[in-house]
Amino acid sequence: MPRSVCAFAFVVLLPYWTAFHAVGGNAQDTSFKIPGDSVFVDPRLFSMIGDSNITFRESSFSTFFNPTSTAPPFFQIFDSAFLTILGPNPSIREVASNSTFAFAHEAPVYVSDTNEVFFASNDGGPLGMSDLNHSNVIGKISLTDVDTALAANDSVINVPVMFLDLPKTIQMTNGGTGPYKSSLLLVTFGRGSLPPSIALVNPKAPNNVTVLLDNFFGRQFNSLNDIKVHPSGKLFFTDSEYGFLNHFRPNPLFPNHVYRLDPETGSVRVVATNFDKCNGIAFTADGNIAYISETGALGGLLGNDQTEPATM
């Protein structure tokens, strides 16, 4: 999903606390403990804001919803069920940043063998340093370096970011997961005539690449956006037109679909249609439900339109 992101966030542990908070001047007891670096937002307290001190938003792109006026960064809790995901002691710390290069944009993958997090830089955005003539890059940071720096410094840290030297079969990486069979499992947008693809990348040097798929019955995909491994072992991935909308891919050849690849047989099937722009994908633990973000409102270089879909 094209956007500019130039900092990578790492979650660490801080003390636990209980609190009252205010929305529109009204104190609210949450009746459960709120972790640090978090606020609870009761939907009933902003259901009518016309006579409060909360300003109506004109844009969902430039104005973030923050009825508690809390200084970022923080976790916003709308339902206590989120605490089962957030845990009792969350914290947000900036650990690597670059104000001129969106180096950590998509496809975060943690590899326990090396204690490293891998990610892709922005593909086609203004801070991505990538376009029709230049691919984006895969970078990584060492969490050992992060732990060492955090232990020595309570303020902002900036650990080194290392970049992988990959062949031209990896063009404009946008989604990733893993490790899958000891490798990073990546999907790419493609660039120019170079096709979008699903590929395995060895997280260890020399970072050899194996392409699993680069076409659907002979036609190139539009721009593969995200991928996840279903508990069955099959690979589900999304395809949308963001490469075209950001002027580094030709006209789309398909509607924007969700596909399934059986890595054992090589069979590829369309499994979901009628999306404007299908984006991220994730499964419940049992694999019975797939959640897919619909980001039709994001139009790339054509601009954003908040009357278009922006949902799950």
C-alpha positions in Angstrom: 0.0 0.0 0.0 1.8 3.2 -1.1 2.5 5.6 1.7 5.6 7.1 3.4 7.0 5.4 6.5 10.5 6.3 7.7 10.7 4.8 11.1 10.6 1.2 12.5 8.9 0.6 15.8 9.9 -2.1 18.3 7.8 -3.1 21.2 9.4 -3.3 24.7 8.1 -3.7 28.2 7.2 -1.0 30.6 5.3 -0.9 34.0 1.5 -1.6 34.3 -0.9 1.1 35.4 -4.6 1.7 36.0 -6.2 5.0 35.1 -9.2 7.2 34.4 -9.2 9.2 31.2 -11.3 11.9 29.7 -13.0 12.3 26.4 -14.7 15.6 25.7 -14.1 16.5 29.3 -15.9 13.5 30.8 -14.0 11.1 33.0 -14.6 7.4 32.3 -13.6 4.4 34.5 -12.6 1.6 32.1 -13.3 -1.1 34.7 -10.1 -2.8 33.6 -6.4 -2.1 33.8 -5.0 0.0 31.0 -1.4 -0.8 30.0 1.2 2.0 29.8 1.5 3.9 26.5 -2.2 3.3 25.9 -5.6 5.0 26.1 -9.1 3.5 26.2 -11.6 5.2 24.0 -15.2 4.4 24.9 -17.3 4.8 21.6 -20.2 6.1 23.6 -18.2 9.2 24.6 -17.7 10.4 21.0 -21.0 9.4 19.5 -22.1 13.0 19.7 -19.3 15.6 19.6 -21.1 18.7 18.2 -21.1 20.6 21.5 -17.8 19.2 22.8 -14.3 20.4 22.4 -13.6 17.7 19.8 -13.2 18.9 16.2 -14.9 17.1 13.4 -12.5 15.6 10.9 -12.6 16.6 7.3 -10.1 13.9 6.1 -9.2 10.4 7.1 -5.9 10.8 5.4 -4.5 13.9 7.0 -6.3 14.0 10.3 -6.0 11.0 12.6 -8.8 10.1 15.0 -7.6 11.1 18.5 -10.5 12.1 20.7 -8.4 11.9 23.8 -5.8 14.4 22.3 -3.1 12.1 23.5 0.5 12.9 22.4 1.7 10.1 20.1 3.0 7.5 20.0 0.4 5.4 21.9 -1.9 2.5 21.6 -5.6 3.3 21.1 -8.0 0.8 22.7 -11.6 0.7 21.5 -12.5 -2.7 22.9 -11.1 -4.5 25.9 -10.6 -7.7 23.8 -7.6 -5.9 22.2 -5.8 -6.3 25.5 -5.4 -10.0 24.7 -3.3 -9.0 21.7 -1.6 -6.0 23.2 -0.5 -7.7 26.4 -0.1 -6.1 29.9 3.1 -4.1 29.3 3.3 -2.7 25.7 5.6 0.2 24.8 6.5 2.0 21.5 10.1 3.0 21.0 11.7 4.3 17.9 14.8 2.2 17.1 15.7 3.2 13.6 14.8 6.2 11.5 15.7 8.1 8.4 13.7 11.3 7.6 14.7 11.3 3.9 14.2 7.6 3.0 11.2 5.4 3.8 13.3 2.3 4.3 10.8 0.4 6.5 7.5 0.4 4.7 6.1 -3.1 4.3 6.8 -6.9 4.7 8.2 -7.1 8.2 9.5 -10.6 8.9 11.3 -11.7 12.1 13.9 -14.5 11.8 14.7 -16.0 15.1 17.8 -17.9 13.9 19.6 -14.6 13.3 17.4 -12.4 15.7 16.8 -10.0 12.9 13.8 -8.2 11.4 13.6 -7.8 7.7 11.4 -5.2 5.8 11.0 -3.6 2.4 11.4 0.1 1.6 8.6 2.1 0.1 7.9 1.2 -3.5 7.0 4.1 -5.7 6.2 6.7 -3.1 7.9 10.1 -2.7 10.4 8.9 0.0 10.9 5.4 -1.5 13.7 6.3 -3.9 12.1 3.8 -6.3 10.3 4.2 -9.6 10.1 2.8 -13.1 13.9 2.8 -13.3 14.8 1.8 -9.7 13.6 -1.0 -7.5 13.0 -0.7 -3.8 15.2 -2.6 -1.4 15.0 -5.2 1.4 16.7 -4.1 4.7 17.1 -5.6 8.1 18.0 -4.6 11.7 19.5 -6.7 14.4 17.4 -7.0 17.5 20.6 -7.8 19.4 21.7 -4.3 18.5 18.3 -3.0 19.5 18.4 -4.6 22.9 22.0 -3.4 23.5 21.1 0.2 22.5 17.9 0.2 24.6 19.7 -1.0 27.7 22.2 1.8 27.3 19.8 4.6 26.4 16.3 5.6 27.7 15.7 8.0 24.8 15.5 7.6 21.0 18.0 5.2 19.5 19.0 4.6 15.8 20.5 1.2 15.1 22.2 0.5 11.8 20.1 -0.7 8.9 21.7 -3.2 6.5 20.5 -3.8 3.0 20.4 -7.0 0.9 21.9 -7.2 -2.5 19.3 -9.2 -4.5 19.0 -10.1 -8.2 16.6 -8.4 -10.6 14.0 -11.2 -10.1 13.1 -9.3 -6.9 11.5 -6.0 -8.1 9.5 -3.7 -5.8 8.8 -6.0 -2.9 5.6 -5.1 -1.1 4.5 -8.0 1.1 6.1 -10.7 3.0 5.8 -13.3 5.8 7.8 -16.2 7.3 10.1 -17.7 7.8 8.6 -20.2 5.4 10.8 -23.2 4.8 13.6 -21.3 6.5 13.3 -18.4 4.0 11.6 -15.0 3.7 8.4 -15.5 1.6 8.0 -12.3 -0.4 5.6 -10.9 -3.1 6.6 -8.2 -5.5 4.9 -5.6 -7.5 7.2 -6.1 -10.5 8.6 -3.1 -12.4 8.2 -2.2 -16.0 8.2 -5.4 -18.0 9.7 -7.4 -15.1 6.9 -9.5 -13.7 5.3 -9.5 -10.2 6.3 -12.7 -8.4 6.2 -14.8 -5.3 9.8 -15.7 -4.2 11.8 -17.3 -1.4 14.8 -15.3 -0.2 17.4 -16.9 2.1 17.7 -14.6 5.1 21.4 -15.6 5.4 24.2 -14.6 3.0 24.4 -14.9 0.1 20.6 -14.4 0.2 19.9 -16.7 -2.8 16.5 -16.3 -4.4 14.0 -18.9 -5.7 11.0 -17.7 -7.6 7.9 -19.8 -7.0 5.4 -18.0 -9.3 5.4 -15.1 -11.8 2.3 -15.5 -13.9 -1.3 -16.7 -14.1 -1.7 -19.0 -17.1 0.8 -16.9 -19.0 -0.3 -13.4 -18.1 1.6 -11.3 -15.6 -0.3 -10.3 -12.4 -1.0 -6.6 -11.8 1.1 -6.0 -8.7 1.2 -8.6 -6.0 0.5 -6.9 -2.7 0.6 -9.3 0.3 0.9 -13.0 1.1 0.2 -15.3 4.1 0.6 -19.1 4.7 -2.7 -20.8 5.5 -2.5 -23.5 8.2 -3.1 -26.0 5.4 0.2 -25.0 3.9 -1.3 -23.3 0.9 -0.3 -19.7 0.0 -2.9 -17.0 -0.2 -2.0 -13.7 -1.9 -3.6 -10.4 -3.1 -3.1 -8.7 -6.4 -4.0 -5.0 -7.0 -3.1 -2.3 -9.4 -0.8 -0.1 -7.3 2.2 -0.5 -9.6 0.2 1.0 -12.4 -1.2 3.7 -10.2 2.3 4.7 -9.2 3.6 4.7 -12.8 6.0 1.8 -12.7 3.8 -1.0 -14.1 1.9 -1.3 -17.3 -1.9 -1.3 -17.6 -3.6 -4.0 -15.4 -4.5 -7.3 -17.1 -6.8 -8.6 -14.4 -9.4 -7.4 -12.0 -8.0 -7.1 -8.5 -8.3 -10.6 -7.0 -7.2 -12.8 -4.1 -5.5 -16.0 -5.2 -4.4 -19.3 -3.7 -1.2 -21.2 -4.7 -0.8 -24.8 -3.7 3.0 -25.1 -3.4 2.8 -28.9 -3.7 1.0 -29.0 -7.0 1.7 -25.6 -8.4 -2.0 -25.0 -8.9 -3.2 -21.4 -8.8 -6.8 -20.4 -8.3 -8.8 -17.2 -7.9 -10.5 -17.4 -4.5 -12.1 -14.0 -4.0 -13.2 -11.2 -6.4 -15.1 -7.9 -6.5 -12.4 -5.9 -4.7 -11.6 -2.3 -5.5 -8.0 -2.7 -4.3 -7.4 -5.8 -2.1 -4.3 -5.2 0.1 -3.2 -6.9 3.3 -4.3 -10.4 4.2 -4.2 -12.4 7.5 -5.8 -15.5 8.9 -7.3 -16.5 12.2 -5.2 -19.1 14.0 -7.5 -21.9 12.8 -7.5 -20.7 9.3 -11.3 -20.5 9.1 -11.5 -16.7 8.4 -9.3 -14.6 6.2 -9.2 -10.8 6.8 -8.4 -8.7 3.8 -8.0 -5.0 3.8 -9.8 -3.1 1.1 -7.9 0.1 0.3 -9.8 1.5 -2.7 -9.5 5.0 -1.2 -5.8 5.0 -1.9 -5.2 6.0 -5.5 -1.5 6.2 -5.7 -0.3 9.1 -7.9 -3.9 9.7 -9.0 -4.7 10.9 -5.4 -6.8 9.6 -2.6 -10.6 9.5 -2.5 -12.2 8.9 0.8 -15.6 8.1 -0.8 -14.0 4.9 -2.0 -13.6 1.7 0.1 -11.4 1.8 3.2 -12.3 -1.2 5.2 -11.7 -4.9 6.0 
